[in-house]
Amino acid sequence: MKIIVSQLEYVRPPRGFVFDTLERAYYRFLAGHEVVPVPNIIKVPDNEYDCLILTGGPDSVARNQTENLLYHDAVAKGKPIVGICHGAFVINDICKGTNGHVDGHIDADIKIKMEGQEHTVKCYHSQSIDSLAEDFEPLAYDSENIEAFKHNQLPIYGVIWHPERMDVPVLPGEVADLLRTDKSNF
């Protein structure tokens, strides 16, 4: 499967050189797929793709504009979308949900309940879902917050933890099925 992935924008001091970057863990996480990082140039890629992943990492104006275009292009083409951490919050925001703040989830192992089981996942976020966008439903919770969600009709998913940073990624079943290859760990 050909997966396009958004990238974070990194500004290197002192001269302010700007780089688009994708965490190396995504290449291991998506092993067996063709991974195509998309630069933050506020343009939809010219090539065809099978799935869009909106990755984790900090916000920037160019990144938000690019991800907004990528999201709408994928929806128009009927392509699956997976938002991871920042990407999940982007999906909720684009779809008119509201995001808030949570403490204790930066560089933390959090226990979640998903599909009738308890899992420990790796978190690196300070945002939370205050209200989930219309037409979405929760898939996983920690003790107080939504930690994963899906659209009721479209193949759009949000995962707030970082499966790419886990030795054995934990994902909702539908997302694991979407990303599974013969080489995958999940």
ChimeraX commands (.cxc) that place a marker at each C-alpha (Angstrom):
marker #1 position 0.00,0.00,0.00 radius 0.5
marker #1 position 1.23,3.51,-0.79 radius 0.5
marker #1 position 0.83,5.71,2.30 radius 0.5
marker #1 position 1.40,9.44,2.28 radius 0.5
marker #1 position 2.40,10.87,5.65 radius 0.5
marker #1 position 2.47,14.42,6.94 radius 0.5
marker #1 position 5.65,15.76,8.50 radius 0.5
marker #1 position 6.45,18.11,11.32 radius 0.5
marker #1 position 8.19,21.38,10.60 radius 0.5
marker #1 position 11.49,21.84,12.42 radius 0.5
marker #1 position 13.16,25.25,12.67 radius 0.5
marker #1 position 16.86,24.99,13.49 radius 0.5
marker #1 position 18.34,27.85,15.46 radius 0.5
marker #1 position 20.25,30.13,15.30 radius 0.5
marker #1 position 19.66,30.95,11.63 radius 0.5
marker #1 position 16.14,29.56,11.49 radius 0.5
marker #1 position 16.67,26.97,8.76 radius 0.5
marker #1 position 13.37,25.15,8.20 radius 0.5
marker #1 position 13.20,21.40,7.64 radius 0.5
marker #1 position 10.28,19.04,7.17 radius 0.5
marker #1 position 10.95,15.85,9.06 radius 0.5
marker #1 position 9.42,12.46,9.69 radius 0.5
marker #1 position 10.34,10.50,12.79 radius 0.5
marker #1 position 12.29,7.37,11.80 radius 0.5
marker #1 position 9.98,5.20,13.88 radius 0.5
marker #1 position 7.30,5.59,11.19 radius 0.5
marker #1 position 9.43,3.66,8.69 radius 0.5
marker #1 position 9.62,0.68,11.05 radius 0.5
marker #1 position 5.96,1.05,12.03 radius 0.5
marker #1 position 4.88,1.07,8.37 radius 0.5
marker #1 position 7.38,-1.55,7.15 radius 0.5
marker #1 position 6.06,-3.35,4.10 radius 0.5
marker #1 position 4.29,-0.24,2.79 radius 0.5
marker #1 position 5.57,2.44,0.45 radius 0.5
marker #1 position 5.91,5.51,2.71 radius 0.5
marker #1 position 5.83,8.91,0.99 radius 0.5
marker #1 position 6.52,11.90,3.29 radius 0.5
marker #1 position 4.70,15.04,2.13 radius 0.5
marker #1 position 6.50,18.39,2.54 radius 0.5
marker #1 position 4.74,21.31,4.18 radius 0.5
marker #1 position 4.39,23.30,0.98 radius 0.5
marker #1 position 0.61,23.68,1.18 radius 0.5
marker #1 position 0.05,21.51,-1.87 radius 0.5
marker #1 position -1.61,18.15,-2.44 radius 0.5
marker #1 position 0.87,15.61,-3.85 radius 0.5
marker #1 position 0.56,14.90,-7.56 radius 0.5
marker #1 position 0.91,11.14,-7.12 radius 0.5
marker #1 position -1.75,8.57,-6.28 radius 0.5
marker #1 position -1.89,7.02,-2.81 radius 0.5
marker #1 position -3.89,4.44,-0.88 radius 0.5
marker #1 position -3.95,5.93,2.64 radius 0.5
marker #1 position -3.12,9.17,4.47 radius 0.5
marker #1 position -1.47,9.28,7.88 radius 0.5
marker #1 position -1.43,12.58,9.73 radius 0.5
marker #1 position 1.51,12.15,12.10 radius 0.5
marker #1 position 2.32,13.38,15.59 radius 0.5
marker #1 position 4.48,16.35,16.52 radius 0.5
marker #1 position 4.13,20.07,17.06 radius 0.5
marker #1 position 1.90,22.49,15.15 radius 0.5
marker #1 position 3.01,25.06,12.60 radius 0.5
marker #1 position 1.05,27.24,10.21 radius 0.5
marker #1 position 2.41,25.55,7.06 radius 0.5
marker #1 position 1.88,22.10,8.56 radius 0.5
marker #1 position -1.72,22.84,9.54 radius 0.5
marker #1 position -2.53,24.25,6.10 radius 0.5
marker #1 position -0.91,21.28,4.35 radius 0.5
marker #1 position -2.66,18.73,6.58 radius 0.5
marker #1 position -6.00,20.45,6.03 radius 0.5
marker #1 position -5.54,20.13,2.24 radius 0.5
marker #1 position -4.38,16.51,2.55 radius 0.5
marker #1 position -7.38,15.63,4.74 radius 0.5
marker #1 position -9.91,17.12,2.31 radius 0.5
marker #1 position -8.19,15.50,-0.69 radius 0.5
marker #1 position -8.28,12.08,1.00 radius 0.5
marker #1 position -11.96,12.47,1.93 radius 0.5
marker #1 position -12.83,13.55,-1.63 radius 0.5
marker #1 position -10.99,10.48,-3.01 radius 0.5
marker #1 position -12.49,8.10,-0.42 radius 0.5
marker #1 position -9.05,7.20,0.97 radius 0.5
marker #1 position -8.58,5.95,4.55 radius 0.5
marker #1 position -7.16,8.51,6.99 radius 0.5
marker #1 position -5.35,7.73,10.24 radius 0.5
marker #1 position -4.45,10.58,12.59 radius 0.5
marker #1 position -1.80,9.81,15.19 radius 0.5
marker #1 position -1.57,12.14,18.22 radius 0.5
marker #1 position -1.36,15.61,16.61 radius 0.5
marker #1 position -3.05,14.11,13.55 radius 0.5
marker #1 position -6.00,12.86,15.63 radius 0.5
marker #1 position -6.46,16.33,17.12 radius 0.5
marker #1 position -6.27,17.82,13.60 radius 0.5
marker #1 position -9.08,15.50,12.45 radius 0.5
marker #1 position -11.23,16.40,15.44 radius 0.5
marker #1 position -10.58,20.11,14.86 radius 0.5
marker #1 position -11.26,20.01,11.09 radius 0.5
marker #1 position -14.54,18.17,11.77 radius 0.5
marker #1 position -15.65,20.79,14.34 radius 0.5
marker #1 position -14.89,18.91,17.55 radius 0.5
marker #1 position -13.08,20.70,20.36 radius 0.5
marker #1 position -9.72,19.86,21.89 radius 0.5
marker #1 position -8.65,20.68,25.41 radius 0.5
marker #1 position -5.75,20.08,27.80 radius 0.5
marker #1 position -4.64,17.03,29.78 radius 0.5
marker #1 position -1.86,16.66,32.34 radius 0.5
marker #1 position 0.38,13.62,32.83 radius 0.5
marker #1 position 0.40,12.35,29.23 radius 0.5
marker #1 position 3.79,13.65,28.07 radius 0.5
marker #1 position 6.34,10.82,27.81 radius 0.5
marker #1 position 4.05,8.58,29.83 radius 0.5
marker #1 position 2.73,5.04,29.68 radius 0.5
marker #1 position -1.06,5.28,29.95 radius 0.5
marker #1 position -3.55,2.48,30.53 radius 0.5
marker #1 position -6.44,2.47,28.08 radius 0.5
marker #1 position -9.54,0.34,27.59 radius 0.5
marker #1 position -10.24,-0.70,24.03 radius 0.5
marker #1 position -12.34,-3.49,22.54 radius 0.5
marker #1 position -12.99,-4.95,26.00 radius 0.5
marker #1 position -9.32,-5.17,26.96 radius 0.5
marker #1 position -6.83,-3.05,28.89 radius 0.5
marker #1 position -3.62,-1.96,27.14 radius 0.5
marker #1 position -0.62,0.16,28.08 radius 0.5
marker #1 position 0.27,2.71,25.41 radius 0.5
marker #1 position 3.01,5.32,24.95 radius 0.5
marker #1 position 1.74,8.93,25.10 radius 0.5
marker #1 position 3.40,12.26,24.28 radius 0.5
marker #1 position 0.55,14.77,24.31 radius 0.5
marker #1 position -0.86,17.57,26.41 radius 0.5
marker #1 position -4.10,17.90,24.46 radius 0.5
marker #1 position -7.32,16.01,25.00 radius 0.5
marker #1 position -10.64,15.62,23.23 radius 0.5
marker #1 position -13.15,17.88,24.99 radius 0.5
marker #1 position -15.95,17.09,22.56 radius 0.5
marker #1 position -15.67,14.59,19.75 radius 0.5
marker #1 position -16.76,15.84,16.33 radius 0.5
marker #1 position -20.21,14.90,15.06 radius 0.5
marker #1 position -20.37,11.56,13.22 radius 0.5
marker #1 position -17.41,10.17,15.19 radius 0.5
marker #1 position -17.47,7.60,18.01 radius 0.5
marker #1 position -14.90,6.70,20.66 radius 0.5
marker #1 position -12.88,3.49,20.31 radius 0.5
marker #1 position -10.61,3.74,23.37 radius 0.5
marker #1 position -10.50,5.59,26.69 radius 0.5
marker #1 position -8.07,6.15,29.51 radius 0.5
marker #1 position -9.59,6.78,32.96 radius 0.5
marker #1 position -11.01,10.17,31.87 radius 0.5
marker #1 position -10.37,10.84,28.17 radius 0.5
marker #1 position -11.06,9.55,24.68 radius 0.5
marker #1 position -7.82,8.04,23.36 radius 0.5
marker #1 position -9.00,6.73,19.95 radius 0.5
marker #1 position -12.00,7.33,17.70 radius 0.5
marker #1 position -13.48,6.59,14.29 radius 0.5
marker #1 position -15.95,8.10,11.85 radius 0.5
marker #1 position -19.34,6.37,11.79 radius 0.5
marker #1 position -19.36,5.90,8.00 radius 0.5
marker #1 position -15.99,6.88,6.49 radius 0.5
marker #1 position -12.60,5.17,6.99 radius 0.5
marker #1 position -11.27,7.95,9.23 radius 0.5
marker #1 position -9.55,7.14,12.52 radius 0.5
marker #1 position -7.79,8.99,15.33 radius 0.5
marker #1 position -5.27,7.37,17.69 radius 0.5
marker #1 position -3.98,9.74,20.35 radius 0.5
marker #1 position -1.08,7.63,21.61 radius 0.5
marker #1 position 2.07,6.82,19.58 radius 0.5
marker #1 position 1.95,3.23,18.23 radius 0.5
marker #1 position 5.04,3.92,16.10 radius 0.5
marker #1 position 7.08,4.34,19.30 radius 0.5
marker #1 position 6.02,0.98,20.75 radius 0.5
marker #1 position 7.91,-2.30,20.28 radius 0.5
marker #1 position 4.56,-3.97,19.68 radius 0.5
marker #1 position 2.14,-1.32,18.40 radius 0.5
marker #1 position -1.31,-1.23,19.96 radius 0.5
marker #1 position -4.05,-0.14,17.55 radius 0.5
marker #1 position -7.82,-0.40,17.29 radius 0.5
marker #1 position -8.69,-3.51,15.29 radius 0.5
marker #1 position -9.92,-1.62,12.20 radius 0.5
marker #1 position -6.71,0.44,12.04 radius 0.5
marker #1 position -4.51,-2.62,12.57 radius 0.5
marker #1 position -6.37,-4.41,9.75 radius 0.5
marker #1 position -5.91,-1.39,7.46 radius 0.5
marker #1 position -2.15,-1.15,8.10 radius 0.5
marker #1 position -1.38,-4.87,8.40 radius 0.5
marker #1 position 1.17,-6.39,6.04 radius 0.5
marker #1 position 2.92,-9.73,6.16 radius 0.5
marker #1 position 5.86,-7.93,7.81 radius 0.5
marker #1 position 3.91,-5.93,10.41 radius 0.5
marker #1 position 4.11,-6.38,14.18 radius 0.5
marker #1 position 0.38,-5.93,14.84 radius 0.5
marker link #1:1,2 radius 0.2
marker link #1:2,3 radius 0.2
marker link #1:3,4 radius 0.2
marker link #1:4,5 radius 0.2
marker link #1:5,6 radius 0.2
marker link #1:6,7 radius 0.2
marker link #1:7,8 radius 0.2
marker link #1:8,9 radius 0.2
marker link #1:9,10 radius 0.2
marker link #1:10,11 radius 0.2
marker link #1:11,12 radius 0.2
marker link #1:12,13 radius 0.2
marker link #1:13,14 radius 0.2
marker link #1:14,15 radius 0.2
marker link #1:15,16 radius 0.2
marker link #1:16,17 radius 0.2
marker link #1:17,18 radius 0.2
marker link #1:18,19 radius 0.2
marker link #1:19,20 radius 0.2
marker link #1:20,21 radius 0.2
marker link #1:21,22 radius 0.2
marker link #1:22,23 radius 0.2
marker link #1:23,24 radius 0.2
marker link #1:24,25 radius 0.2
marker link #1:25,26 radius 0.2
marker link #1:26,27 radius 0.2
marker link #1:27,28 radius 0.2
marker link #1:28,29 radius 0.2
marker link #1:29,30 radius 0.2
marker link #1:30,31 radius 0.2
marker link #1:31,32 radius 0.2
marker link #1:32,33 radius 0.2
marker link #1:33,34 radius 0.2
marker link #1:34,35 radius 0.2
marker link #1:35,36 radius 0.2
marker link #1:36,37 radius 0.2
marker link #1:37,38 radius 0.2
marker link #1:38,39 radius 0.2
marker link #1:39,40 radius 0.2
marker link #1:40,41 radius 0.2
marker link #1:41,42 radius 0.2
marker link #1:42,43 radius 0.2
marker link #1:43,44 radius 0.2
marker link #1:44,45 radius 0.2
marker link #1:45,46 radius 0.2
marker link #1:46,47 radius 0.2
marker link #1:47,48 radius 0.2
marker link #1:48,49 radius 0.2
marker link #1:49,50 radius 0.2
marker link #1:50,51 radius 0.2
marker link #1:51,52 radius 0.2
marker link #1:52,53 radius 0.2
marker link #1:53,54 radius 0.2
marker link #1:54,55 radius 0.2
marker link #1:55,56 radius 0.2
marker link #1:56,57 radius 0.2
marker link #1:57,58 radius 0.2
marker link #1:58,59 radius 0.2
marker link #1:59,60 radius 0.2
marker link #1:60,61 radius 0.2
marker link #1:61,62 radius 0.2
marker link #1:62,63 radius 0.2
marker link #1:63,64 radius 0.2
marker link #1:64,65 radius 0.2
marker link #1:65,66 radius 0.2
marker link #1:66,67 radius 0.2
marker link #1:67,68 radius 0.2
marker link #1:68,69 radius 0.2
marker link #1:69,70 radius 0.2
marker link #1:70,71 radius 0.2
marker link #1:71,72 radius 0.2
marker link #1:72,73 radius 0.2
marker link #1:73,74 radius 0.2
marker link #1:74,75 radius 0.2
marker link #1:75,76 radius 0.2
marker link #1:76,77 radius 0.2
marker link #1:77,78 radius 0.2
marker link #1:78,79 radius 0.2
marker link #1:79,80 radius 0.2
marker link #1:80,81 radius 0.2
marker link #1:81,82 radius 0.2
marker link #1:82,83 radius 0.2
marker link #1:83,84 radius 0.2
marker link #1:84,85 radius 0.2
marker link #1:85,86 radius 0.2
marker link #1:86,87 radius 0.2
marker link #1:87,88 radius 0.2
marker link #1:88,89 radius 0.2
marker link #1:89,90 radius 0.2
marker link #1:90,91 radius 0.2
marker link #1:91,92 radius 0.2
marker link #1:92,93 radius 0.2
marker link #1:93,94 radius 0.2
marker link #1:94,95 radius 0.2
marker link #1:95,96 radius 0.2
marker link #1:96,97 radius 0.2
marker link #1:97,98 radius 0.2
marker link #1:98,99 radius 0.2
marker link #1:99,100 radius 0.2
marker link #1:100,101 radius 0.2
marker link #1:101,102 radius 0.2
marker link #1:102,103 radius 0.2
marker link #1:103,104 radius 0.2
marker link #1:104,105 radius 0.2
marker link #1:105,106 radius 0.2
marker link #1:106,107 radius 0.2
marker link #1:107,108 radius 0.2
marker link #1:108,109 radius 0.2
marker link #1:109,110 radius 0.2
marker link #1:110,111 radius 0.2
marker link #1:111,112 radius 0.2
marker link #1:112,113 radius 0.2
marker link #1:113,114 radius 0.2
marker link #1:114,115 radius 0.2
marker link #1:115,116 radius 0.2
marker link #1:116,117 radius 0.2
marker link #1:117,118 radius 0.2
marker link #1:118,119 radius 0.2
marker link #1:119,120 radius 0.2
marker link #1:120,121 radius 0.2
marker link #1:121,122 radius 0.2
marker link #1:122,123 radius 0.2
marker link #1:123,124 radius 0.2
marker link #1:124,125 radius 0.2
marker link #1:125,126 radius 0.2
marker link #1:126,127 radius 0.2
marker link #1:127,128 radius 0.2
marker link #1:128,129 radius 0.2
marker link #1:129,130 radius 0.2
marker link #1:130,131 radius 0.2
marker link #1:131,132 radius 0.2
marker link #1:132,133 radius 0.2
marker link #1:133,134 radius 0.2
marker link #1:134,135 radius 0.2
marker link #1:135,136 radius 0.2
marker link #1:136,137 radius 0.2
marker link #1:137,138 radius 0.2
marker link #1:138,139 radius 0.2
marker link #1:139,140 radius 0.2
marker link #1:140,141 radius 0.2
marker link #1:141,142 radius 0.2
marker link #1:142,143 radius 0.2
marker link #1:143,144 radius 0.2
marker link #1:144,145 radius 0.2
marker link #1:145,146 radius 0.2
marker link #1:146,147 radius 0.2
marker link #1:147,148 radius 0.2
marker link #1:148,149 radius 0.2
marker link #1:149,150 radius 0.2
marker link #1:150,151 radius 0.2
marker link #1:151,152 radius 0.2
marker link #1:152,153 radius 0.2
marker link #1:153,154 radius 0.2
marker link #1:154,155 radius 0.2
marker link #1:155,156 radius 0.2
marker link #1:156,157 radius 0.2
marker link #1:157,158 radius 0.2
marker link #1:158,159 radius 0.2
marker link #1:159,160 radius 0.2
marker link #1:160,161 radius 0.2
marker link #1:161,162 radius 0.2
marker link #1:162,163 radius 0.2
marker link #1:163,164 radius 0.2
marker link #1:164,165 radius 0.2
marker link #1:165,166 radius 0.2
marker link #1:166,167 radius 0.2
marker link #1:167,168 radius 0.2
marker link #1:168,169 radius 0.2
marker link #1:169,170 radius 0.2
marker link #1:170,171 radius 0.2
marker link #1:171,172 radius 0.2
marker link #1:172,173 radius 0.2
marker link #1:173,174 radius 0.2
marker link #1:174,175 radius 0.2
marker link #1:175,176 radius 0.2
marker link #1:176,177 radius 0.2
marker link #1:177,178 radius 0.2
marker link #1:178,179 radius 0.2
marker link #1:179,180 radius 0.2
marker link #1:180,181 radius 0.2
marker link #1:181,182 radius 0.2
marker link #1:182,183 radius 0.2
marker link #1:183,184 radius 0.2
marker link #1:184,185 radius 0.2
marker link #1:185,186 radius 0.2
view
